[in-house]
């Protein structure tokens, strides 16, 4: 059936109106993007010329190597990997460290501390994360040799540093489960739930809490 001239006329104007509306919408979106881009460029320019400020000492993390296990593992080949892991921890402990909490974007770091400090702060954050990874590896080597007390010391430093990787928490759960230590498992859960930066990471906190609950259930089934 051939559409009537009136229907064709209405259809044409409907198409025209839709085209105009689309053009206006696209125009507004483009203008908004232009404004946002210009603001970003202005902010970036100002940040790049911001005056450098000294990083406050209270922002820095100072590793206390006295918290590490002080056991002398000797030169037995069995302890080779363990001693290597400990030496890496001690070496990293000499590096300046910090964690920005809450995290900051690069432009925010430059605005607050000056562009000259961006690389320094980034390196300090990297050292902080590296120290946690090395402590975790040290803890794993200790667990392999059933040196659980020393492993707990190393891994609990990671917890005190509010590790944003799950491995230190899961390894501690394994140790506490082997020791049938329900109290420590529950204390670890409480730390996760009450530490804002950990609890705020829903995926991380759920993984840790689910694992801790799994270990608690296993211990409950042994009763």
Secondary structure, 3 states (H helix, E strand, C coil): CCCCHHHHHHHHHHHHHHHHHHHHHHHHHHHHHHHHHHHHHHHHHHHHCCCCCCCCHHHEECCCHHHCCCCCCCCCHHHHHHHHHHHHHHHHCCCCEECCCCCCCHHHHHHHHCHHHHHHHHHHHHHHHHHHHHHHHHHHHHHHCCCHHHHHHHHHHHHHCCCCCCHHHHHHHHHHHHCCCHHHHHHHHHHHHHCHHHHCCHHHHHHHHHHHHHHHHHHHHCC
